[in-house]
Amino acid sequence: MTALPDDLARALDDALDRVPASRLTPVVERLIGDYRGGPGNVRGGVATAPILRTDDDAAAYAAYRMPATYTAVYDGLSRAAGAVAALAPRTHLDVGGGTGAAVWAAARLWPSLGSATVLEGAEPVIALGRRLVTGAENPAVRSARWERTLLGEGTTLPDADLVTVSYVLGELSEPVRGPLVDEAARRAGTVAVFEPGTPAGYRRVLDARARLLDAGMTVAAPCPHDGTCPVIGDDWCHFAARVDRTSRHRGLKGGTLGHEDEKFAYVVATRGAPAHAGNRVLRHPLQRKGLVTLRLCTGDGAITDRPVPKSRREHYRAARDTGWGDHWPQLDA
Ligand SMILES: C[S@@+](CC[C@H](N)C(=O)[O-])C[C@H]1O[C@@H](n2cnc3c(N)ncnc32)[C@H](O)[C@@H]1O
């Protein structure tokens, strides 16, 4: 479980304490419907009007979604950092960055980051993002700048070492989405795209992955190869990150568990990365008595179920500690 940094948790509490839960709860319910593509303003997985329009929308989003998007982005970027140790971005551009979840996540991971810029269209969201970072301990977070930008056809981006596009592509129409990813690839050393872990989110990530590869980038995570994705048919490649739930979070979403699993699909691509090594665990490992079976995406772009019996002592111990989304170095275990 990746806990929110204390300063972010405090900032969220301070901001949300100003809004009575009785006002936020119905907004959370509406947003859940909208983001699930219900009858609100998302059609065919694409928003037809801005989803976050008011101060209460921004607060509700920060309350029930920001911890999850923060955790997913932190998880995916950590996998990329694990695969490409040389990654040390100094500048960060967060496109459609909302209240800045990716800014907090990237700055926690890479102390090299000195500046962050968030491009965001909704004023109330910008105001809340700015308010949240005022007490941040990390100078790169504290000094993050929000620029009001409406992403559209022909949007150009400034250069940055790292560009994140997190949970945004689904809100953009097709003619905006693809060219935006192409533009990110032109401007950045590393591009990270995150989407909900649904079939539709996966398809958007797959399209982004193809565009990033066409632009000459290499996949740092999750794929251990740059070839065709082997996840086909009814299946979709996605991962899960465990999110700590505060009592406010439980209250707003009507849940009782102390955690929830955020399912997400993602790709992080970079330039000049070293060759791929190892494999990616695609599912929760299957644990039986004396046997762990890992479903792996391999370096040659195949999917294989790898049984690791207890007789292979070291490998078995490692397999028992391995989780969905982890890197698995051996194929011969
Ligand atoms: C689901 S939120 C994700 C926010 C943030 N990236 C995160 O991961 O938590 C999508 C954000 O994109 C913004 N957005 C959607 N369409 C946009 C557009 N055309 N131009 C600028 N911002 C847009 C929304 O206002 C919202 O803040």
The ligand as a Tripos MOL2 file, in Angstrom:
@<TRIPOS>MOLECULE
LIG
   27    29     1     0     0
SMALL
NO_CHARGES

@<TRIPOS>ATOM
      1 C1        -10.1230   12.7870  -14.4530 C.3       1 LIG1
      2 S1         -9.3410   14.2980  -14.1910 S.3       1 LIG1
      3 C2         -7.6360   13.7800  -13.9520 C.3       1 LIG1
      4 C3         -6.8590   14.7990  -13.2000 C.3       1 LIG1
      5 C4         -5.4350   14.4090  -12.8780 C.3       1 LIG1
      6 N1         -4.6340   14.2630  -14.0630 N.3       1 LIG1
      7 C5         -5.3940   13.1560  -12.0310 C.2       1 LIG1
      8 O1         -4.8070   12.1610  -12.4840 O.co2     1 LIG1
      9 O2         -5.9380   13.1650  -10.9330 O.co2     1 LIG1
     10 C6         -9.2530   15.0060  -15.8160 C.3       1 LIG1
     11 C7         -8.7990   16.4460  -15.8040 C.3       1 LIG1
     12 O3         -8.5900   16.8770  -17.1360 O.3       1 LIG1
     13 C8         -9.1540   18.1620  -17.2690 C.3       1 LIG1
     14 N2         -9.5660   18.3340  -18.6790 N.ar      1 LIG1
     15 C9        -10.4540   17.5780  -19.3770 C.ar      1 LIG1
     16 N3        -10.5730   18.0150  -20.6320 N.ar      1 LIG1
     17 C10        -9.7500   19.0830  -20.7310 C.ar      1 LIG1
     18 C11        -9.4350   19.9710  -21.7880 C.ar      1 LIG1
     19 N4         -9.9700   19.8560  -23.0070 N.pl3     1 LIG1
     20 N5         -8.5270   20.9510  -21.5390 N.ar      1 LIG1
     21 C12        -7.9580   21.0840  -20.3240 C.ar      1 LIG1
     22 N6         -8.2190   20.2800  -19.2810 N.ar      1 LIG1
     23 C13        -9.1080   19.2900  -19.4860 C.ar      1 LIG1
     24 C14       -10.3430   18.1590  -16.3450 C.3       1 LIG1
     25 O4        -10.7530   19.4720  -15.9810 O.3       1 LIG1
     26 C15        -9.8120   17.3590  -15.1660 C.3       1 LIG1
     27 O5         -9.2000   18.1730  -14.2140 O.3       1 LIG1
@<TRIPOS>BOND
     1     1     2 1
     2     2     3 1
     3     2    10 1
     4     3     4 1
     5     4     5 1
     6     5     6 1
     7     5     7 1
     8     7     8 2
     9     7     9 1
    10    10    11 1
    11    11    12 1
    12    11    26 1
    13    12    13 1
    14    13    14 1
    15    13    24 1
    16    14    15 ar
    17    14    23 ar
    18    15    16 ar
    19    16    17 ar
    20    17    18 ar
    21    17    23 ar
    22    18    19 1
    23    18    20 ar
    24    20    21 ar
    25    21    22 ar
    26    22    23 ar
    27    24    25 1
    28    24    26 1
    29    26    27 1
@<TRIPOS>SUBSTRUCTURE
     1 LIG1         1 GROUP 0 **** ****
